[in-house]
């Protein structure tokens, strides 16, 4: 959604928007907004211009007073059942920035987070640490790689990711960003009825099988040769793949 004003530059709305923008640049917006939350969607009731300005300057967040409207349970509605799983997850973790399209996903992520024990520095709460240092960086990379074009949420992709790699203290995307496996996994998530084969020594996915050459045998022989000809009794080895 784009909150930028569509009215003319001389309109009353535009003048007010520019005044809010100037106030933010000079002093900073610190007043809370008021909104309703329904089915994990947020509707601003008071403070639309402040939200618009902060979106324009790419602000990370804004404080708000939220009134949650909880729908009646409906066992015939999948989104309703997922929402009630979200309520339990949110009550346990305080996290509301994640959404799934499959029932049971919040429960699965909750089990991963129960065993998640990072080394806390700035944040004393492991869930805030997870959101800032793991999930948010993953979300940025997910969108950079075209994740918004897939028929899944960032949460769906993240859950499949940690099934393969687990949850680390921080999400640092280095080799995996350019790895062919990354492309294969993205295609596998989009076309789950197709079998994929990828040359990689890492774990397989439900519709991705991996294979790799028996390169450990020539490495072993090279180690024997190095050990035979060394004059210092010290040899080194450069790993071509780091599975951590």
C-alpha positions as CSV (number, residue, x, y, z in Angstrom):
1,X,0.0,0.0,0.0
2,X,1.3,3.5,-0.9
3,X,0.4,6.2,1.6
4,X,1.9,9.1,-0.4
5,X,-0.7,11.8,-1.1
6,X,-2.1,11.8,-4.6
7,X,-3.6,15.3,-4.2
8,X,-2.0,18.4,-5.8
9,X,0.9,20.1,-4.1
10,X,-1.2,23.1,-3.2
11,X,-4.0,21.0,-1.7
12,X,-4.8,21.1,2.1
13,X,-3.9,17.4,2.4
14,X,-0.5,17.9,0.7
15,X,0.2,20.9,2.9
16,X,-0.5,18.9,6.1
17,X,1.6,16.0,4.8
18,X,4.5,18.3,4.2
19,X,4.2,19.8,7.6
20,X,4.3,16.3,9.2
21,X,7.3,15.5,7.1
22,X,9.1,18.7,8.2
23,X,8.3,18.0,11.8
24,X,9.8,14.5,11.5
25,X,13.0,15.8,9.8
26,X,13.5,18.5,12.4
27,X,12.2,16.9,15.6
28,X,11.2,13.3,14.8
29,X,7.8,11.7,15.0
30,X,7.4,10.1,18.5
31,X,3.6,10.2,19.0
32,X,1.9,6.8,19.0
33,X,-0.7,6.0,16.4
34,X,-4.0,4.1,17.0
35,X,-5.0,1.1,15.0
36,X,-7.0,-2.0,14.9
37,X,-5.6,-5.5,14.2
38,X,-7.8,-8.1,12.6
39,X,-6.5,-11.5,11.4
40,X,-3.0,-10.1,11.6
41,X,-3.8,-7.2,9.3
42,X,-3.4,-3.7,10.7
43,X,-5.8,-0.8,10.0
44,X,-4.7,2.7,11.0
45,X,-7.5,4.8,12.6
46,X,-5.4,7.8,13.8
47,X,-2.0,8.7,12.4
48,X,-2.2,7.9,8.7
49,X,0.0,10.9,7.7
50,X,2.6,9.9,10.3
51,X,2.6,6.4,8.8
52,X,2.9,7.8,5.3
53,X,5.8,10.0,6.2
54,X,7.7,7.2,8.0
55,X,7.1,4.9,5.1
56,X,8.5,7.6,2.8
57,X,11.7,7.9,4.8
58,X,12.0,4.1,5.1
59,X,11.6,4.1,8.9
60,X,11.9,0.7,10.6
61,X,8.8,1.0,12.8
62,X,6.4,3.3,14.7
63,X,4.9,2.8,18.1
64,X,1.1,2.4,18.2
65,X,-1.8,1.5,20.5
66,X,-3.4,-1.6,19.0
67,X,-6.9,-2.9,19.6
68,X,-7.1,-6.5,18.6
69,X,-10.4,-7.7,17.1
70,X,-10.6,-11.5,17.5
71,X,-13.0,-13.4,15.2
72,X,-15.1,-16.2,16.4
73,X,-13.6,-19.7,15.9
74,X,-14.5,-21.3,12.7
75,X,-13.2,-24.8,12.1
76,X,-14.3,-24.7,8.5
77,X,-12.1,-21.6,7.7
78,X,-8.4,-22.4,7.2
79,X,-7.3,-18.8,7.8
80,X,-9.3,-18.7,11.0
81,X,-7.5,-21.8,12.3
82,X,-4.1,-20.4,11.3
83,X,-4.9,-17.2,13.1
84,X,-5.7,-19.0,16.3
85,X,-2.4,-20.8,16.0
86,X,-0.8,-17.3,15.5
87,X,-2.5,-16.0,18.7
88,X,-0.9,-18.8,20.8
89,X,2.5,-18.2,19.1
90,X,2.2,-14.4,19.6
91,X,1.2,-14.9,23.3
92,X,4.3,-17.1,23.8
93,X,6.9,-15.1,21.8
94,X,5.5,-11.5,21.4
95,X,6.3,-11.9,17.6
96,X,3.6,-10.7,15.2
97,X,5.8,-10.1,12.1
98,X,5.5,-13.7,10.8
99,X,2.6,-15.3,8.9
100,X,2.1,-18.7,7.4
101,X,-0.3,-20.2,4.8
102,X,-0.3,-23.7,6.2
103,X,-1.9,-25.0,9.4
104,X,0.7,-26.2,11.9
105,X,3.5,-24.0,10.8
106,X,3.3,-21.7,13.9
107,X,3.6,-24.8,16.1
108,X,6.6,-26.0,14.2
109,X,8.4,-22.7,14.4
110,X,7.5,-22.5,18.1
111,X,9.3,-25.8,18.7
112,X,12.4,-24.5,16.9
113,X,12.4,-21.3,19.0
114,X,12.0,-23.3,22.2
115,X,15.4,-24.9,21.5
116,X,16.9,-21.6,20.2
117,X,19.5,-20.3,22.7
118,X,21.6,-17.6,21.1
119,X,24.4,-15.6,22.8
120,X,22.5,-12.5,23.8
121,X,24.3,-9.2,23.8
122,X,22.2,-6.1,23.1
123,X,18.8,-7.8,23.5
124,X,18.0,-9.8,26.7
125,X,15.0,-11.4,25.0
126,X,15.8,-14.2,22.6
127,X,12.7,-13.6,20.5
128,X,13.6,-10.0,19.9
129,X,17.1,-11.2,19.1
130,X,15.7,-13.8,16.6
131,X,13.5,-11.2,14.9
132,X,16.2,-8.6,14.5
133,X,19.3,-10.8,13.8
134,X,17.8,-13.8,12.0
135,X,14.3,-13.3,10.6
136,X,14.5,-9.7,9.4
137,X,17.8,-10.3,7.5
138,X,16.3,-13.4,6.0
139,X,13.3,-11.5,4.8
140,X,15.4,-8.8,3.2
141,X,17.4,-11.5,1.2
142,X,14.2,-13.3,0.4
143,X,12.8,-10.2,-1.3
144,X,16.1,-9.4,-3.0
145,X,16.0,-12.8,-4.6
146,X,12.5,-12.4,-5.9
147,X,10.6,-14.1,-3.1
148,X,7.6,-11.7,-3.5
149,X,6.9,-13.4,-6.8
150,X,6.3,-16.7,-5.1
151,X,2.9,-17.8,-3.9
152,X,4.2,-18.2,-0.3
153,X,4.9,-15.9,2.6
154,X,8.4,-15.1,4.0
155,X,7.4,-17.2,7.0
156,X,6.7,-20.2,4.7
157,X,10.1,-19.9,3.1
158,X,11.9,-19.3,6.4
159,X,10.4,-22.5,7.9
160,X,11.6,-24.6,5.0
161,X,15.0,-22.9,5.2
162,X,15.6,-23.8,8.9
163,X,14.5,-27.4,8.3
164,X,17.6,-27.6,6.1
165,X,20.1,-25.3,7.9
166,X,18.6,-24.8,11.4
167,X,18.6,-21.5,13.2
168,X,21.9,-19.8,13.9
169,X,22.6,-16.8,16.2
170,X,22.7,-14.6,13.2
171,X,21.6,-14.9,9.6
172,X,24.6,-14.0,7.5
173,X,24.1,-14.6,3.8
174,X,27.5,-15.3,2.1
175,X,28.0,-18.3,-0.1
176,X,24.4,-19.5,0.0
177,X,23.3,-16.3,-1.7
178,X,25.1,-17.2,-4.9
179,X,24.8,-21.0,-4.6
180,X,23.0,-22.9,-7.3
181,X,21.2,-24.8,-4.6
182,X,19.5,-21.5,-3.6
183,X,18.0,-21.2,-7.1
184,X,16.9,-24.9,-7.0
185,X,15.2,-24.5,-3.6
186,X,13.4,-21.5,-4.8
187,X,12.1,-23.4,-7.8
188,X,11.2,-26.4,-5.7
189,X,9.1,-24.2,-3.4
190,X,7.3,-22.8,-6.4
191,X,6.8,-26.1,-8.2
192,X,6.3,-28.6,-5.4
193,X,5.0,-31.3,-7.8
194,X,8.4,-31.5,-9.7
195,X,11.4,-33.5,-8.6
196,X,14.7,-31.5,-8.7
197,X,18.4,-32.8,-8.7
198,X,21.2,-30.5,-7.6
199,X,24.9,-31.1,-7.4
200,X,25.6,-30.2,-3.8
201,X,26.8,-32.0,-0.6
202,X,24.2,-30.4,1.6
203,X,20.9,-31.9,2.8
204,X,18.1,-32.7,0.4
205,X,14.6,-31.2,0.5
206,X,11.2,-32.9,0.1
207,X,11.3,-32.6,-3.7
208,X,15.1,-31.9,-4.1
209,X,17.6,-34.7,-4.3
210,X,21.4,-33.9,-4.1
211,X,24.4,-35.7,-5.5
212,X,28.1,-35.1,-5.3
213,X,31.3,-36.6,-6.7
214,X,33.6,-38.9,-4.7
215,X,36.1,-36.1,-4.3
216,X,37.2,-37.3,-0.9
217,X,39.2,-40.1,-2.6
218,X,41.7,-37.8,-4.6
219,X,41.8,-35.5,-1.5
220,X,43.0,-38.5,0.6
221,X,45.7,-39.3,-2.0
222,X,46.8,-35.7,-2.2
223,X,47.1,-35.7,1.6
224,X,49.3,-38.8,1.5
225,X,51.6,-37.1,-1.1
226,X,51.7,-33.9,0.9
227,X,52.6,-35.8,4.0
228,X,55.4,-37.7,2.1
229,X,57.1,-34.6,0.6
230,X,56.8,-32.1,3.5
231,X,60.0,-30.9,5.0
232,X,58.5,-29.2,8.0
233,X,56.0,-31.9,9.0
234,X,53.3,-29.3,8.6
235,X,50.6,-29.5,5.9
236,X,47.5,-27.4,5.1
237,X,44.2,-28.1,3.6
238,X,41.8,-25.6,1.9
239,X,38.2,-26.8,2.2
240,X,36.1,-26.2,-1.0
241,X,32.8,-26.3,0.9
242,X,31.8,-25.2,4.4
243,X,28.6,-26.9,5.5
244,X,28.2,-24.8,8.6
